[in-house]
């Protein structure tokens, strides 16, 4: 018997050594599997890209869940003989990474980004990102991810940058990317725009104020933000509200809190007659809904709050005040004037920027957008419902691919959520006022500015933004001086290209022809709209195809009380600490058991500890089998009737487990294997075999030995995707290092 089995199983010593063994073999790379004859060159393909972790620090249990589920998928397909590619990478995560570095600089040096300048800040952010990347890659290895490191990518590397610029230029030329003045979600804390999907909501206590603008104004309105009312240009009422019919179309000039206003009464069916007074003060510059109303009714838009969330009206009582202070001033004025009719305590959802927790201010800004409703021609379409050469929209691409089941979402109930999001989708604001990230590939001719008047040769064409895949040194129209747009692109723009930009789309590589579209996109349900939908959008536009066939959504990993893990609660569990204390295998299977697709799960140390005991149980079973059944035992052809029955039951389990694996029911497989190994194999089969192993009947003994070896061999293969380290270590012991369980064939039961 191997000396290792005489000692307790030690995951801390075993796991790093086993991972190195796998890496050294090269079998994470499908090309090497083919070259060494492990996989047939014409074998079916299974491909998947890793959702790139942000280079903002370290992995958390959500990442551990993602890596575990994806590694289960990959190891299963590899053992089935597929040409299996799992492509890894990391995301520069522009806002999150720059914000983290800026906080460090502010804390340690008392400086902001403007004190450092763009070049120095970027140098520091890139150094931080590189250090974080190295930490993350090491952590991914610790988790046992059998991903092909030779193909690793980064959303901000040279290849991805070229892809981003190519897509931007193409979409701009097709009229899908435009620069316009629209209401955006502005983060005063981060000093940048954020997308609708990057806004989170927090319930807070608020006051609902009911008042009139002036004593002779005929309608009362209700609002939680009186400070914005100095920017009102209309009051909207429901067209069928009998209370206000006589006022629709009329216009009133008045002074509100020292600010002159002209208010028109308009009719809009979106106004809820039952809310407040049934009348809505329309502030076009500070509400997306109001902006739309203003466009329909040709109302003026007056900005009264600036980028720092301070008032910008000329009234001396308000100018320069923070919005909260201005609210108090206006409410006090309403009381003095006898215009305040009611104050109510209510609960309100406050919009916050996900990354900085800053309170969002809707502001009109000149930004870059993607038009999701503009028709464009798809040259070569593989999308159901869209013919090559026909017109479609980005919104239709996102809808039709899922509607026609080209892309399946697991669990299915998220499909309804997905369609609801598409129906309400606005044009996507893709510009960000930060320095780290893909700088917008647009240049402006500035030869006509004051500093260049002497050499002003600008033409009409110079007024058009110059888009390019490559950097531009001078204006192609007049040869004058150019300046690149200061803004960067939304991170989701570059990560939206992830499946095809990583597989050699521009270079038209063999990888692209072989592995795209990918088979599965596995990720958390929280980024179904952030990322999944935008990958469908971008791939549909660029390729006229889908990025993946199946979307598998896992839930949020919570603590034992069902709470979200956070620093403030101090309830987080570090997956690396888990690996060091209990072994990565224990952490992996504890994440899977009890975790159905799309539902939140709970994890805690006692649960993980229980699966460490499971690894030890498997180790002890192996010691017993290795001691009592020689290596040649599984070659015995004849099994007793009793052992044939055990073998038949095992084959039934193999069929059941394989079906569940194909249906992505990994939680069921893990539970079935746990119960079979511990309660059926260890508690019943092994115990009942002991008398025969020690008895005088050689045929019964040989049959029992063969059966035990066959069962152990099969369960090691079935369990390998879930607990790869301990199963591989046992395999190495049983086969004296002559083969790798990593590339052994998945059990195929006799029919």
N, C-alpha and C positions, 0 to 999 in steps of 0.2 A: 504494500500500500504506500502511496506517495506520502512523504513526511508531512506535507502541508495539512493533510487531513487529520493528523494526530493533534493539531492545534486548533483553537477556535478560529472561526472565520474573521479576518481582519480587513474590512473594506478600506481603511485608510492606507494600508500598504498595497492592497490589490488594485484599486481603481486607477491610480495614475499609471501603473505598470501595464495594465490591460489596455488602456487608451493608447499608450505609446505603441503597443503591439499592433493594434488596429491601424494606426497612422502609418507605421513603418511598412505594413503590408500593402498600402496603396489602394485597398479595396473600397475606400470611400469614393474613389474616382471610377465611374463606370467604364472609362476607356481602359483602365488597368484591369478591371474585371474581365473585359473582353479579351485583352491582350494575353492574359494568363489562362484563358479558357474557362474561367469560372462562370462567365455569362456568355451566352451565344450572341454572335454579332447581329443576328436577325431577331433577337428576342424582343418582346413587346417593351414599350418605354413607359416609365413612370418618372415624372419630374415635378419638382416643387421648389419654390424660392422661399428662403427664410424671411419672415417679416423682420426687417433690419432694426435691431435695438438701437435706441438713441444713444449717441456718445456723450451722455450727460452724467455718467457715474457708474453705477453697478446694476446688475440684474436683480429683479425682485421675484416674488413667487408667481406673479403673472407670467413673467418670462419663462420661469421654470415649467409652468404648465404648458406653455406654447412649445418649448423645446422637447418636452416629454412626449406630447401627443404627436408632434411631427416626426420625432425619431421612431416612435412606434410604427407610424405609417411607412417610413422609409425602410426600416429593418425588415418589416413584413414583406414588402414588395421585392426587396433585394433577395431574400430567402426564397421567394417564389420564382426567381430567375429573371426578373425584369432588369432591363438596363435602367438603373435607378440613379437619378441625379437629385441631390438636395444642395442647392446653391446658397451659400451663406453671404452675409454682408452686414453693414452697419449704416445708420442714418445720421447725417450731420445735424438734424433736428434744430434748424436755425435759431428760432426764437428761444427755445428751451436752453440750448447750449450757450448762446451769447448772454442770455439773462443770468445764467449760473456764473459765468466768468465775471460779468459786470458786478455781481453781488460780492464776489471774492475780492475784486479790486477795490470796491467801495469800502469794504470792511477792513482790508489790510492797509490800504494806501489813502483812503478818503478821496479818491478820484473817480470821475465818471468817464464815459467813452470819449467825450469831446475833449477832455483834458489830454487823453492819450493820442487821439487822432485815429483815423481809419486803419492805416497801415500797422500801427503798433497794436491796436486792439485785435486785429485779425491774426497777427503773429501769436498773441497770447491765447486766443480762442483755439487756433489750430494746434498749439502745443497741448492744451487741455484735452482737446478732442482725441489727439493721438494717444495720450496716456490713458484716457477712458477706453478707447478702442482696444488697447492691449489688455486691459483688465477684463473687459467684456469677453474677448476671444478666449482668454484663459478660463473664464467662468463657463462659457459654452462647452469647452472641453471637459470641465469637471462634471457637467451634467450628462456627459456620455453621448453628445450629439454626433452622429456619424455623417457629418456633412463634408462636402468636397472642398477642402480649404484651398486647393489649387485654383478654384474659380471665384474666390472671394471678391466682393465688390464693395464700393462705398458710394453713397449718393452724390458726393461732391468730388469724386475723382475725375480724371481727364475724360475717360470714356463716357461717363454719365453726363458730364458737362456738355460734351459735344452733342449728345442725344437731346438734352434739354434745349439747347440753342436751336437745334434743327427743328424740333417740334414747335417751339415758339415762333420761329420765322414762318413755318408753314401755316400755322393757325392764324398768324397775323395777316398773311397774304390772302387767306381764305375769308378774311373778315370776321373770324371768330374771336380774335383777341383785339380789344379796343381800349383806348384811354378815354375815360370820361369822368364827369363830375356826378357823383352819386352818394347816397347815404351809405356809410360803412360803420362797422363796429370799431370804434376807436378806443384803444387802451391808453388812458392818460399816464398810467404808471409805467408801462413798457414803451410808450411813445410810438405805437405802431397800430396798423389795422390788424384785425383778426377775423377769421371767417366765422360764419354762423355756427359751424360745427365745433369751433374752439371756444364757444361761449358756454359757461356753466351757470347754473341757477341756484341761488341760495334764498331760502325763505326767511324774511325779516319782518319785524314790526314796522308799520308805516302809518301815515295819516292820509286820509282822503279828505280833501278840502272842497267844499261846494261854495261857489261865489259867482258874482257878476263882475264883468270888466269895469263897468261904470254904472252909476245910478240909473241912467236912462237906457241902458242896454237891455233888450227885452228877454234875453235867455240866460239862464244860469248854467254853468258847467261844473264838472267835478274832475279833479286831478290830484295825483300824489306829488306832482312836480310843478308847483306854481312858478318857480324860477324860469321855466321854459316859456311861460305864457307871454313874456315880453317879445317873443318871436312869433306869435300867432298871426296868421293872415286870414283865417276863416274859422267858422264854427260849422261843423257837419251834423246834420240830423237825418233820420231815416225819412225817405221820401213819402212814406205813408203814415208818419206820425202826425196825428191831427193837431197836436199841441203847437206845432211849429210851421204848419203849411203856409200861413200868411206871411212868414218872414223869409222864405226861401227866395234867393236872388237879391235880397236887399243888402246894402253895404253901410257900415257905420264907422265913422271916424271918432276916435276917443284917445284919451291919455290913460295909460295903465301903469301905475307905480313909477310915474315920471317919464314913461316912454310912449311916444305917439304911435298909435296903431290904426290900421284900416282893416276892419273885419267884415268879410262877406259871408253870408249864410248860404251854405251849399247843401245839396241832398246827396246822400250816399247810402246805398243799400247795405253796406258793411257795418253801419252804425247799429249798435244794440240799443233799442229803445228802453230796455229794462235796466241798463246799467247806469247808475248815477241819475242824472237828469235826462238821459236819453240824448244829450247834446255833447259833442266832442270838440274841444278846442284843437284846431289844426295847426301844428307846428312843423312845417315842411322840412326845415333844416335839421330837426332833431328827432325824427321818427321815420322809420322806413315806411310804415303804413301811411303816415301823413304825406310823405314825399310822393307816394303813388297817387294819393288824392289830389295833390297840388298839380301833378303832371296832367291828370285827367281834366282838371278844372282851370288850368292855366293860371294858377295862383303864384304870386311871388314867394321866394324863399329867403328868409332873413336869418343868418347865423348869429346867435347871441351867446354861445359858449365856445371857448377856444380849445386847443389841443391839450391844455393843462387843466381843463375842467374849471376854468374861471370865466366870469362874465365879461363880455366884450361890448356891452351897450354903452352909450354915452352918458347915461344917467349917473351922476356923481355918487348916488347912494348905492349903486350896484356895480359899477365898473371896477374890474380887477378882483372882485370878491369870489371866493370859492362857491360852488353851487349850493352847498349846504348853508352857508352864511347868507347867500342871496335869498334862499327860500325863507329864512327867518325874517329878513327885511320885508319881503313882499307880503308875507302873512300878517306881519305887524301893521303894514300899510292898509291891508284889507280890513283889519279890525278897526283901525282909526276911521276909515271911510264908511264903515257900516256895511261893507259889501260881503263880508264873510258870513255865509248863512249856516254852515254846518262843518264840524270837524269830527271825523270818525276814525277810530283805531281799526286798522285792517292788517291782514298778513299779505305780503307781496313778494313775488319772486324777483330778486335783484339779479341782473345780468353781470357776470364777472368774467374776466379773461382767465382762461384755464391755467395759463403759465405763470401769471404774475399776481392773480387774485385781485387785480385792479377793477374798479367799477366801470363798466362799459358806458361810454357816451356815444350815442349815434350822432355822427357829424357828416356834413357834406365835404367830400375830399376828391381831388383829382387823382384817380387811381387807374390801375390796369385791371381789366376784367376779361373773363371768358364768357361769351354769349352762348348760353345753353339752348336757346330757342331759334337761332339763326340757321336757315337751311344751307347745306353745303353738299357738294357732289362726292359720293363715295366711289372711287375708281374701281377697286376690286373688293367686293363684299362677300364675306362668308357668314354674315349675320342673317339669321332667319327673318324674313319680312322686309329685308332691304336688298334690292337688286343692284348689281354692279352698274355704275353709271347713273344711278338715281339719286335724288335729293333726299336728305334726311336731316335730323338735328341731333345734337349730342344727347339731349334728353331722351329722344326716341331710341338711341343706341342703348342707353342704360336700361330703358324699359323693356325693349324687345328681346334682348339677350336672355333676360330672366323670364319674361312672359312666355317665350317659346321654349323654355326649359333647356336652352343651350348651356346655361349656367344654373346649377342647382344649389340652393342655400339650405344648409343643415344647421339647426332644425328649421323645418319648413315655415313655422309661424313668423320667422323674421322676414319672409318674403313680403308679407302684407305691410310690415313696417317699412321695408325698402321702397315699395311702390308709393306709399304715403309720402315719404321723403322726396321722391322724384316729382310727384305732383306739385309739391310746394317749393320746388327748387328755384332759387333766384340765380342771376348771373353771378359767377364765382369771382370774387375779388382776389387776385393773385399777387398783388404787390404788397410788400412789407417794408416798413421804415426802419430797417435794421441793416447792419453791415455784413454779417456773416451769412453766407449762403450763395446761391446762384444769382449774381447780379443781373438785372434785366438787360438783355442784349439789344438795347436800343440806344442810339446816339442822336444828339441834337446838334445841328450846325449853330455855332455861337459867334460866327464871324461878324454878325451885325450888332453885337453888344457894344457898349460904350468903349471898352478897351480895344476893340478891333475896328472902330469906325474907319480908320485910315485905310484898311485893307478890305472894306466891305464890298464883296462881289456876290453877295447872296442872290440866288434865283428863287423862283416860286417853288421849285422842287425842294429847296433847302428847308422849307417850312414843314415838310413831311418827315416824321421820325424815321431814322435809318435803322432797319433791323438787319442783323447779320449773324451768321454762325461763328464768324471769326471777329477778332477785335478790329476796330476801325481807327486809323490814325488821322485821317482827314476827310472832309466832306467830299463824297464822290461827285457832287454836282458842281461845286465851286472851288474845291481844293482848300477850303477854309478850315478853321479850328472847330473841332467837335468835342463834346463832353458826353460821357456815358450817363445814363439814368442812374440816380443815386440809390434807388430802391433795389431790393432783392425779391426773388420769387418766393411765394408760399412753399414751404417744405413739401406739401402734398403734391405740388406740381411735378417735382423731380421723382418722388417716390411713386407717383402714379404711372411712371414709365418702367417700373422695377422689373416686371417679368421679361419684357423684351429688350430693355437696355442692357440687362445683365447677360443675356444669351446671344449677344452679337448681332443685333438687328441691323445697325448701320453697316457693319462689316460683312453682312450676309454669310455668317459662319455656318459650319456644319452643326454646331450646337443649336443655332436658331432653327434650322431646318428640322432637326431631330427632336428637340425638347419643347418647342413652343407650338401651340398653347400648352401651358403646364396643366397638370392633372388636378391638383388641389391647392387652394389657398386657405391655410389654417391660421386663424387669428382670433382675437377677442371680439365679442359682439360690440364693444364700445367704439370700435373704429370701422364699423360697417359703412358709415357715410364718409368719415374722414378719408379713408384709404380705399376700401374695397370698391365702392361706387366709382371713385375717380380713376381707379385702374381700368375699370370697364369702359369708362368714358375715353380715356387716353388711348387704350388699345384699339377700341372701335374706330377712333379717328385715324390713328396712325397706320393701322394694319387692315382695317375693315374686318376685324376678327375679334375673338374673345381672348382674355388673358389666361383663363383657367376654366375647367369644366365644373368644378365643385368648390363651394365655399363652406368650410367647416368652422363654425363659431364656438369657441369655448367661453365659459362664463368667468366672472370675477372670483378670485380666490380670497376668501374671508377668514377671519379668526374663528375660534370655537364658539363665540357668541353671535356670529353672523355679521360682525362689524367689518367695514373696510379697513384694511391694514394701512396704518399711517404713522408718521413720526410723532405727531401730536398725541396719539393714543398710546404710543410705545408698544404696539401689539404686532409689529412687523416680524416676519421670520425670514432670515437671510438664507437663500438656497445653498450658499457655499458653507455656511455654518452647519446646515443640515447634513451636507455631504461629509463634513469633517467629523460630526458627532455621531451620525447614524449610518452614513453611507448614501451615495447618490441613488442607489437602487431603492432604498427605503423611501426616500423623498419622492422618487418618480411614481412608484406604485400607490403611495398614499395620496398623491394628487389625482390619480386616475380613478381609483375606486370611490364610488359615490358621486362621481362627476359626470352627469349626462350632458350632451351637447347643448350649449346655449344657456345653461343654468349655473347659478353661482354655487360654489362649493366651500366647504370649511376644512381648514387644516390646523393642526395643533401638535405639539410635541408628543403627547401620549399616543396619538394616531400613528405618527411616524415611527415611534419606538416599537409599536406593535408589528410593523412591517420589517423592522430590523430583526425582530425575533423570527419572522418568516424566512428571511435570508439565512439565519442561523439554522432553522429547521431543515431547509433544503440542503445545507452543508452537512448536517448530521445524517440525513437520509442517504446522501452520497457516501459518507463514511461507511455506513452499514452495508450498502450495496457493494462498494468496492472491496470491503472485507470479506463478504460472503458469496459474491458472484464474480468469478474470474472474467477477465476481459474477453475471453473467447465465448462466454456463455450466450451472448446474444446471437451467435451464429447457429445455435442449435435450432433445427427446423421444426422439430415435433414438440408441440406444447400439449400438456394435459388438457382434458376437457375444461377443467376449472380455470386454467391459465388462458385457454382460448377465449373463455367467456370474459375474462379480465381484459384481454386484448381487444375483443369486440366492443366492450364498453369504452375503452380508450379511443378506438377508432370513431365511435359515435361522438365522443367529445371533440376529436379533431375536426370532424365535419361541422359540428355545431360552432366551434370556435372560429373556424375558417369563414363560415357564413357571417358570423358576427363581425369579424375583422373586415370583411368586404363591405359591410353595412355601417362601418365606423362606430360600432357599439363596443368601444374599448373598455368602458366601465364594466360591461357584462362579462367580457372575456377575462378581465383581471379578477373579478369576483369568482368566476367559475374555476379558474386555475388555482386560485388560493384555496378554495374549498376542496377541490380534487386532491391537490398535493398534500394538504395538511390532514384533512379528515377522511379522504378515501384511500390515498396511497399510504400515508404514514400510519394512520390509526387503524386501518382495516387490512389493506393488502399486505403491507410489510409484516404486521403482527401475525396474520394468518399464514404467512410464508415461513416464519421462523421454525416451527416444528419440522417442516419438510426439509429445510436447509440442514437441520441437525439430525434428521432421520437416516435410516439405513437404506431406504429405497432410492437407488441412484437415478432412476428415471424421473421420479418426482422431484428430487433435488435438482437435477439438470433443468427440468422444466421451470421450476421456481426461479432458478438463477437466470435463465434466458428471459423469462417474463419480467423480472425485476430490472434487468439491463435495458430491455426494450422500453419499458414504461419510463425509466429514468431518462433515456435518450430522447424520447418523444416529448416529455414535459419540459426538458431543457430547451428544446427547439421552440415549443409553444410559448414559453415564458420569456425567451430571450428578448423580444422587442420591448418588454416591460421592465425587466431587470437584467440588462445586458452584461453588467460586470460580473456578478456572482455566477451567472450561467456560463459565461465564457471561461472564467477561472476553473470551474468544475470540468468543463469540456476539455480544457487544456490538460488537466490532471488525468482524466479518463482516457484521452487519446495521446498522451505523452507529447503534446505540443506539435503533433503531425498535421493538424488541420485547424481551421478557425470556424467556430460556431457562427461567426458573423456572416459567412457565405455558405453555410450548410443549406441544403434543400429543405424547404418547409414540408412538414409531414404530409404525406398523401395517403389517406386511408384506403384500404382495399374495399372495393364496392361489393 
